[in-house]
Amino acid sequence: MSIDSSDVYIGLKPSSQWTSARSRKRLVEKISEALEKHAPRALIMFSDPNRGGSVAVSEEPEEVRR
C-alpha cells in the first residue's frame, strides 16, 4: 500500500440490528454517499471477507485501471 493510501475497517452489528439500512446494498450506498460528500475524488471500495471479493463504488481514474 502506498503512503497516500489507507484502509478503514468497520465492524458491523448483525443486519437484524441495523436501523439506517435494511440490506447490504443500501448500507453500502448510504456509506458511499456520505464519504463522497467529504472526499469526492477518493476511490472507495467495500469488501466483505465473509462473502469474498470487493466492490468499487467510485470510478477509478484511467491510470489506476491499467
Secondary structure, DSSP 8 states (H G I E B T S, - for coil): --TT----------GGG-SS-SSHHHHHHHHHHHHHHH-TT---EEE-TTT--EEE-S---HHHH-
